[in-house]
Amino acid sequence: MVFEQSPEVAVLLPCYNEEQTIGKVVRDFRKSLPDATIYVYDNNSSDRTAQIAAAEGAIVRREPRQGKGNVIRAMFEDIDADVYVMADGDDTYPADAAPAMIAKLLEGYDMVIGDRLSSTYFKENKRPFHNFGNRLVRGSINSLFHADVTDIMTGYRAFTFTFAKTYPILSRGFELETEMTIHSLNNNLRLYEMPIQYRDRPAGSVSKLDTVGDGIKVINTIFRLIREYKPLPFFAGSGFIVGLIGFVLCCSVLIEFWQTGLVTHFPTLIGAVMLVIAGLLLIVTGIILDVIAKNNRKTFILESNRFALLQRLRNR
């Protein structure tokens, strides 16, 4: 990514009731990125988040659809910039890491991930189930996509213009980051992980995460995206298991017939044949959906090329 002049940088801060920390976050990003435009999208806060952010010089807008995914979707739709830096308004991410993240984007990466887990996350984070959830999600996604991403769920990221305009945000809440990582791996985007110094929320600042509820949403998102992005192993694997059970049951009936010349378990035979047929249908479904998924990836590449050209034209 080459620019004839300094790239236009947008800092994206989705916020919901962050009056205690948002002022410091805006000041820190202003210090680290003095030429950047800082956007704070207020997601139905009941406190003074919007007023404090505006007083610190941020551009404040309101997003009525509740949920972080909805906020980031609105930001990507509304804001045009050469590069984007996404963080939270809770002062858990270091703003001074942003210039280095942007520098990596300018080297040619599509997304830079602020890796918490390689530094201070497990020491600073006081919620053990969050740590367990991070390990579970990381292991499952890396295994499926043959990847080695350390921090799947971090909220500190930097993106190019092309990534922001071609990424279809479907999630409404905090499962956004997981969806974003899977989308990048599926489309073979250029990712770079940069270790950052994570810090827990300051005293008095309350997390909006629901460990159980948001964890269930993340798991649901993983299964949905696996079904959409990896339909062949998802459906073919299920079909193989179902068909194998049916085949074993068929064999038990055939053995009985071979020994006695009679079939005394007709319900078992009928059920077994139905399981074999269902397994074959699942395998065929996986093959068809895999072809569709590959065509979708081809379409994504064409869209990415189109927006990359548009960005080059914008910078002339």
PADODO-627393 format. One record per residue (C-alpha): y, x, z. Coordinates in Angstrom, 1 decimal. Layout:
REM PADODO-627393
@py = Y | px = X | pz = Z .
...
This chain:
REM PADODO-627393
@py = 0.0 | px = 0.0 | pz = 0.0 .
@py = 3.2 | px = 1.7 | pz = -1.2 .
@py = 6.7 | px = 0.5 | pz = -0.5 .
@py = 9.9 | px = 1.8 | pz = -2.1 .
@py = 11.7 | px = 1.1 | pz = 1.2 .
@py = 10.7 | px = 0.3 | pz = 4.8 .
@py = 8.3 | px = -2.6 | pz = 4.9 .
@py = 9.5 | px = -5.9 | pz = 6.3 .
@py = 7.7 | px = -6.4 | pz = 9.7 .
@py = 7.2 | px = -9.7 | pz = 11.4 .
@py = 5.9 | px = -9.8 | pz = 15.0 .
@py = 4.1 | px = -13.1 | pz = 15.8 .
@py = 3.9 | px = -14.3 | pz = 19.4 .
@py = 2.2 | px = -17.7 | pz = 19.9 .
@py = 3.2 | px = -19.0 | pz = 23.4 .
@py = 2.2 | px = -21.7 | pz = 25.8 .
@py = 3.9 | px = -21.6 | pz = 29.2 .
@py = 4.7 | px = -17.9 | pz = 29.3 .
@py = 8.1 | px = -17.9 | pz = 30.9 .
@py = 7.2 | px = -15.2 | pz = 33.4 .
@py = 6.3 | px = -12.6 | pz = 30.7 .
@py = 7.7 | px = -13.6 | pz = 27.3 .
@py = 11.1 | px = -11.9 | pz = 28.0 .
@py = 9.5 | px = -8.6 | pz = 28.7 .
@py = 7.2 | px = -8.9 | pz = 25.7 .
@py = 10.1 | px = -9.6 | pz = 23.3 .
@py = 12.1 | px = -6.6 | pz = 24.7 .
@py = 9.1 | px = -4.3 | pz = 24.5 .
@py = 8.5 | px = -5.2 | pz = 20.8 .
@py = 12.2 | px = -4.9 | pz = 20.1 .
@py = 12.1 | px = -1.4 | pz = 21.5 .
@py = 9.0 | px = -0.3 | pz = 19.6 .
@py = 9.9 | px = -2.0 | pz = 16.3 .
@py = 13.7 | px = -2.2 | pz = 16.3 .
@py = 13.8 | px = -3.4 | pz = 12.6 .
@py = 11.2 | px = -6.1 | pz = 13.0 .
@py = 11.8 | px = -9.8 | pz = 13.1 .
@py = 10.2 | px = -11.3 | pz = 16.2 .
@py = 8.9 | px = -14.9 | pz = 16.0 .
@py = 8.0 | px = -16.9 | pz = 19.1 .
@py = 6.2 | px = -20.2 | pz = 18.3 .
@py = 6.3 | px = -22.5 | pz = 21.3 .
@py = 3.2 | px = -24.6 | pz = 21.5 .
@py = 4.4 | px = -27.5 | pz = 23.7 .
@py = 5.4 | px = -25.4 | pz = 26.7 .
@py = 6.6 | px = -27.3 | pz = 29.7 .
@py = 8.5 | px = -24.4 | pz = 31.1 .
@py = 11.4 | px = -22.2 | pz = 29.9 .
@py = 9.4 | px = -20.1 | pz = 27.4 .
@py = 11.4 | px = -21.1 | pz = 24.4 .
@py = 14.8 | px = -20.6 | pz = 26.1 .
@py = 14.0 | px = -17.2 | pz = 27.5 .
@py = 12.6 | px = -16.0 | pz = 24.1 .
@py = 15.7 | px = -17.2 | pz = 22.3 .
@py = 18.0 | px = -15.5 | pz = 24.8 .
@py = 16.1 | px = -12.2 | pz = 24.2 .
@py = 16.9 | px = -12.5 | pz = 20.4 .
@py = 13.6 | px = -13.8 | pz = 19.1 .
@py = 13.4 | px = -16.5 | pz = 16.4 .
@py = 11.9 | px = -19.5 | pz = 18.2 .
@py = 10.1 | px = -22.3 | pz = 16.5 .
@py = 8.0 | px = -25.2 | pz = 17.8 .
@py = 4.4 | px = -26.0 | pz = 16.7 .
@py = 3.4 | px = -29.5 | pz = 18.0 .
@py = -0.4 | px = -29.1 | pz = 17.2 .
@py = -1.9 | px = -27.7 | pz = 20.3 .
@py = -4.1 | px = -24.6 | pz = 20.0 .
@py = -3.6 | px = -21.0 | pz = 19.1 .
@py = -5.4 | px = -21.4 | pz = 15.8 .
@py = -2.9 | px = -24.1 | pz = 14.8 .
@py = 0.0 | px = -21.9 | pz = 15.8 .
@py = -1.2 | px = -18.9 | pz = 13.8 .
@py = -1.8 | px = -21.1 | pz = 10.8 .
@py = 1.8 | px = -22.3 | pz = 10.9 .
@py = 3.0 | px = -18.8 | pz = 11.3 .
@py = 1.1 | px = -17.6 | pz = 8.2 .
@py = 2.4 | px = -20.5 | pz = 6.2 .
@py = 6.0 | px = -20.2 | pz = 7.3 .
@py = 6.7 | px = -16.5 | pz = 7.5 .
@py = 6.9 | px = -14.1 | pz = 4.6 .
@py = 6.7 | px = -10.3 | pz = 5.5 .
@py = 5.1 | px = -7.2 | pz = 4.2 .
@py = 3.1 | px = -6.7 | pz = 7.4 .
@py = 2.5 | px = -8.8 | pz = 10.4 .
@py = 1.8 | px = -7.9 | pz = 14.0 .
@py = 0.1 | px = -10.6 | pz = 16.1 .
@py = 0.1 | px = -10.4 | pz = 19.9 .
@py = 0.1 | px = -12.7 | pz = 22.9 .
@py = 3.1 | px = -13.6 | pz = 25.1 .
@py = 1.3 | px = -12.7 | pz = 28.3 .
@py = 2.2 | px = -9.0 | pz = 28.4 .
@py = -1.5 | px = -7.8 | pz = 28.2 .
@py = -1.1 | px = -5.8 | pz = 25.0 .
@py = 1.1 | px = -2.6 | pz = 24.7 .
@py = 3.9 | px = -3.1 | pz = 22.2 .
@py = 4.2 | px = 0.7 | pz = 21.8 .
@py = 0.9 | px = 0.7 | pz = 19.9 .
@py = 2.4 | px = -1.5 | pz = 17.1 .
@py = 4.0 | px = 1.4 | pz = 15.0 .
@py = 0.7 | px = 3.2 | pz = 14.8 .
@py = -1.1 | px = 0.0 | pz = 13.8 .
@py = 1.5 | px = -0.6 | pz = 11.1 .
@py = 1.1 | px = 3.0 | pz = 9.9 .
@py = -2.7 | px = 2.3 | pz = 9.4 .
@py = -1.9 | px = -0.8 | pz = 7.3 .
@py = 0.4 | px = 1.3 | pz = 5.1 .
@py = -2.5 | px = 3.7 | pz = 4.5 .
@py = -4.4 | px = 0.9 | pz = 2.8 .
@py = -6.2 | px = -1.1 | pz = 5.5 .
@py = -6.2 | px = -4.9 | pz = 5.4 .
@py = -6.4 | px = -5.5 | pz = 9.1 .
@py = -5.9 | px = -3.2 | pz = 12.1 .
@py = -7.7 | px = -4.4 | pz = 15.3 .
@py = -6.3 | px = -3.5 | pz = 18.7 .
@py = -9.5 | px = -2.4 | pz = 20.5 .
@py = -9.4 | px = -3.2 | pz = 24.2 .
@py = -13.1 | px = -2.6 | pz = 24.9 .
@py = -13.0 | px = 1.1 | pz = 24.3 .
@py = -10.3 | px = 1.7 | pz = 26.8 .
@py = -9.3 | px = -0.3 | pz = 29.9 .
@py = -10.5 | px = -3.8 | pz = 29.3 .
@py = -13.6 | px = -3.9 | pz = 31.5 .
@py = -11.6 | px = -2.3 | pz = 34.4 .
@py = -8.5 | px = -4.5 | pz = 34.1 .
@py = -10.1 | px = -7.8 | pz = 33.2 .
@py = -11.1 | px = -9.6 | pz = 36.4 .
@py = -13.2 | px = -12.3 | pz = 34.7 .
@py = -16.9 | px = -11.1 | pz = 34.5 .
@py = -18.0 | px = -13.9 | pz = 32.3 .
@py = -15.4 | px = -12.9 | pz = 29.7 .
@py = -16.9 | px = -9.4 | pz = 29.7 .
@py = -20.4 | px = -10.9 | pz = 29.2 .
@py = -19.1 | px = -13.2 | pz = 26.4 .
@py = -17.5 | px = -10.3 | pz = 24.6 .
@py = -20.7 | px = -8.3 | pz = 24.6 .
@py = -22.7 | px = -11.3 | pz = 23.5 .
@py = -20.4 | px = -12.2 | pz = 20.6 .
@py = -20.1 | px = -8.5 | pz = 19.5 .
@py = -23.8 | px = -7.9 | pz = 19.4 .
@py = -24.6 | px = -11.0 | pz = 17.5 .
@py = -22.0 | px = -10.6 | pz = 14.8 .
@py = -22.5 | px = -6.9 | pz = 14.3 .
@py = -26.3 | px = -7.5 | pz = 13.9 .
@py = -25.8 | px = -10.2 | pz = 11.4 .
@py = -23.2 | px = -8.4 | pz = 9.3 .
@py = -24.6 | px = -4.9 | pz = 9.7 .
@py = -21.2 | px = -3.9 | pz = 11.2 .
@py = -20.0 | px = -1.8 | pz = 14.1 .
@py = -16.8 | px = -3.6 | pz = 15.3 .
@py = -16.2 | px = -2.9 | pz = 19.0 .
@py = -13.7 | px = -5.7 | pz = 19.9 .
@py = -14.5 | px = -8.9 | pz = 18.0 .
@py = -12.2 | px = -11.2 | pz = 20.0 .
@py = -9.0 | px = -9.2 | pz = 20.6 .
@py = -5.7 | px = -11.0 | pz = 20.0 .
@py = -3.8 | px = -7.8 | pz = 19.1 .
@py = -4.0 | px = -7.3 | pz = 15.4 .
@py = -1.9 | px = -6.3 | pz = 12.4 .
@py = -2.3 | px = -7.7 | pz = 8.9 .
@py = -1.0 | px = -7.3 | pz = 5.4 .
@py = 0.8 | px = -9.9 | pz = 3.4 .
@py = -2.3 | px = -10.5 | pz = 1.3 .
@py = -4.5 | px = -11.0 | pz = 4.3 .
@py = -2.1 | px = -13.5 | pz = 5.9 .
@py = -1.7 | px = -15.6 | pz = 2.8 .
@py = -5.4 | px = -15.7 | pz = 1.8 .
@py = -7.0 | px = -16.2 | pz = 5.2 .
@py = -8.1 | px = -19.9 | pz = 5.6 .
@py = -7.6 | px = -20.7 | pz = 9.3 .
@py = -10.0 | px = -23.5 | pz = 10.3 .
@py = -10.2 | px = -22.9 | pz = 14.1 .
@py = -7.7 | px = -24.7 | pz = 16.3 .
@py = -8.0 | px = -22.7 | pz = 19.5 .
@py = -8.9 | px = -19.3 | pz = 20.9 .
@py = -12.0 | px = -19.0 | pz = 18.7 .
@py = -9.5 | px = -17.9 | pz = 16.0 .
@py = -10.0 | px = -14.2 | pz = 16.6 .
@py = -13.8 | px = -14.5 | pz = 16.2 .
@py = -13.4 | px = -16.4 | pz = 12.9 .
@py = -10.9 | px = -13.8 | pz = 11.7 .
@py = -13.3 | px = -11.0 | pz = 12.3 .
@py = -16.2 | px = -12.7 | pz = 10.6 .
@py = -14.0 | px = -13.6 | pz = 7.6 .
@py = -13.1 | px = -10.0 | pz = 7.2 .
@py = -16.6 | px = -8.7 | pz = 7.5 .
@py = -18.0 | px = -11.3 | pz = 5.1 .
@py = -15.4 | px = -10.4 | pz = 2.4 .
@py = -15.8 | px = -6.7 | pz = 2.9 .
@py = -12.1 | px = -6.2 | pz = 3.9 .
@py = -10.9 | px = -2.8 | pz = 5.1 .
@py = -10.8 | px = -2.9 | pz = 8.9 .
@py = -9.6 | px = -0.2 | pz = 11.3 .
@py = -10.0 | px = -0.3 | pz = 15.0 .
@py = -7.4 | px = 1.4 | pz = 17.2 .
@py = -8.1 | px = 1.7 | pz = 20.9 .
@py = -5.3 | px = 0.3 | pz = 23.0 .
@py = -4.5 | px = 0.2 | pz = 26.7 .
@py = -5.2 | px = -3.4 | pz = 27.8 .
@py = -3.7 | px = -4.6 | pz = 31.1 .
@py = -4.5 | px = -7.8 | pz = 32.9 .
@py = -2.0 | px = -10.5 | pz = 33.4 .
@py = 0.7 | px = -9.9 | pz = 36.0 .
@py = 0.4 | px = -11.7 | pz = 39.3 .
@py = 1.5 | px = -15.3 | pz = 39.0 .
@py = 0.8 | px = -15.5 | pz = 35.3 .
@py = -2.1 | px = -18.0 | pz = 34.6 .
@py = -4.6 | px = -17.5 | pz = 31.8 .
@py = -5.0 | px = -20.5 | pz = 29.4 .
@py = -8.6 | px = -19.6 | pz = 28.7 .
@py = -11.4 | px = -21.8 | pz = 29.8 .
@py = -14.3 | px = -19.5 | pz = 30.3 .
@py = -17.0 | px = -22.2 | pz = 29.7 .
@py = -15.1 | px = -24.5 | pz = 27.3 .
@py = -13.7 | px = -21.7 | pz = 25.1 .
@py = -17.0 | px = -19.8 | pz = 25.2 .
@py = -18.8 | px = -22.8 | pz = 23.8 .
@py = -16.2 | px = -23.1 | pz = 21.1 .
@py = -16.6 | px = -19.5 | pz = 20.2 .
@py = -20.4 | px = -19.9 | pz = 20.0 .
@py = -20.0 | px = -23.0 | pz = 17.9 .
@py = -17.7 | px = -21.1 | pz = 15.6 .
@py = -20.2 | px = -18.3 | pz = 15.2 .
@py = -23.0 | px = -20.7 | pz = 14.2 .
@py = -20.7 | px = -22.5 | pz = 11.8 .
@py = -19.5 | px = -19.4 | pz = 10.1 .
@py = -23.0 | px = -17.9 | pz = 9.9 .
@py = -24.1 | px = -21.2 | pz = 8.2 .
@py = -21.2 | px = -20.9 | pz = 5.7 .
@py = -21.1 | px = -17.2 | pz = 5.1 .
@py = -24.8 | px = -16.3 | pz = 5.5 .
@py = -26.6 | px = -19.5 | pz = 4.4 .
@py = -29.7 | px = -17.7 | pz = 3.0 .
@py = -30.8 | px = -16.1 | pz = 6.3 .
@py = -29.7 | px = -19.1 | pz = 8.3 .
@py = -31.5 | px = -21.8 | pz = 6.2 .
@py = -34.4 | px = -19.6 | pz = 4.9 .
@py = -35.1 | px = -18.3 | pz = 8.4 .
@py = -35.2 | px = -21.8 | pz = 9.8 .
@py = -37.3 | px = -23.0 | pz = 6.8 .
@py = -39.8 | px = -20.2 | pz = 7.3 .
@py = -40.3 | px = -21.0 | pz = 10.9 .
@py = -40.7 | px = -24.8 | pz = 10.2 .
@py = -43.0 | px = -24.1 | pz = 7.3 .
@py = -45.1 | px = -21.7 | pz = 9.3 .
@py = -45.6 | px = -24.2 | pz = 12.0 .
@py = -46.7 | px = -26.8 | pz = 9.4 .
@py = -49.0 | px = -24.3 | pz = 7.7 .
@py = -50.7 | px = -23.4 | pz = 11.0 .
@py = -51.2 | px = -27.1 | pz = 11.8 .
@py = -52.6 | px = -27.6 | pz = 8.2 .
@py = -55.0 | px = -24.8 | pz = 8.8 .
@py = -56.3 | px = -26.4 | pz = 12.0 .
@py = -57.1 | px = -29.6 | pz = 10.1 .
@py = -58.6 | px = -27.7 | pz = 7.2 .
@py = -60.9 | px = -25.7 | pz = 9.5 .
@py = -62.0 | px = -28.9 | pz = 11.1 .
@py = -62.7 | px = -30.4 | pz = 7.6 .
@py = -64.6 | px = -27.3 | pz = 6.6 .
@py = -66.8 | px = -27.4 | pz = 9.7 .
@py = -67.5 | px = -31.2 | pz = 9.8 .
@py = -66.5 | px = -32.6 | pz = 6.4 .
@py = -64.2 | px = -35.0 | pz = 8.2 .
@py = -60.5 | px = -35.3 | pz = 8.9 .
@py = -60.1 | px = -36.9 | pz = 12.3 .
@py = -56.5 | px = -36.0 | pz = 12.9 .
@py = -54.6 | px = -37.7 | pz = 10.1 .
@py = -51.3 | px = -37.8 | pz = 12.0 .
@py = -51.5 | px = -34.1 | pz = 12.5 .
@py = -52.2 | px = -33.6 | pz = 8.8 .
@py = -49.3 | px = -35.8 | pz = 7.7 .
@py = -46.9 | px = -34.1 | pz = 10.1 .
@py = -48.0 | px = -30.7 | pz = 9.0 .
@py = -47.5 | px = -31.5 | pz = 5.3 .
@py = -44.1 | px = -32.9 | pz = 6.1 .
@py = -43.2 | px = -29.7 | pz = 8.0 .
@py = -44.2 | px = -27.5 | pz = 5.1 .
@py = -42.2 | px = -29.6 | pz = 2.7 .
@py = -39.2 | px = -29.5 | pz = 5.1 .
@py = -39.5 | px = -25.7 | pz = 5.3 .
@py = -39.5 | px = -25.3 | pz = 1.5 .
@py = -36.5 | px = -27.6 | pz = 1.2 .
@py = -34.6 | px = -25.5 | pz = 3.8 .
@py = -35.4 | px = -22.3 | pz = 1.9 .
@py = -34.3 | px = -23.8 | pz = -1.4 .
@py = -31.1 | px = -25.1 | pz = 0.3 .
@py = -30.4 | px = -21.6 | pz = 1.6 .
@py = -30.8 | px = -20.1 | pz = -2.0 .
@py = -28.4 | px = -22.7 | pz = -3.5 .
@py = -25.8 | px = -22.3 | pz = -0.7 .
@py = -26.1 | px = -18.5 | pz = -1.0 .
@py = -25.1 | px = -18.7 | pz = -4.7 .
@py = -22.1 | px = -20.9 | pz = -3.7 .
@py = -21.1 | px = -18.5 | pz = -1.0 .
@py = -21.1 | px = -15.6 | pz = -3.5 .
@py = -18.9 | px = -17.6 | pz = -5.8 .
@py = -16.6 | px = -18.3 | pz = -3.0 .
@py = -16.3 | px = -14.5 | pz = -2.3 .
@py = -15.5 | px = -14.0 | pz = -6.0 .
@py = -12.8 | px = -16.6 | pz = -5.8 .
@py = -11.4 | px = -14.9 | pz = -2.6 .
@py = -11.2 | px = -11.6 | pz = -4.4 .
@py = -9.2 | px = -13.1 | pz = -7.3 .
@py = -6.9 | px = -14.8 | pz = -4.8 .
@py = -6.4 | px = -11.5 | pz = -3.0 .
@py = -5.5 | px = -9.8 | pz = -6.2 .
@py = -3.0 | px = -12.5 | pz = -7.1 .
@py = -1.2 | px = -12.2 | pz = -3.7 .
@py = -1.3 | px = -8.4 | pz = -3.9 .
@py = 0.5 | px = -8.6 | pz = -7.2 .
@py = 3.0 | px = -11.1 | pz = -5.7 .
@py = 3.7 | px = -8.7 | pz = -2.9 .
@py = 4.3 | px = -5.8 | pz = -5.3 .
@py = 6.7 | px = -8.0 | pz = -7.3 .
@py = 8.5 | px = -9.0 | pz = -4.0 .
@py = 9.1 | px = -5.3 | pz = -3.2 .
@py = 10.6 | px = -4.3 | pz = -6.6 .
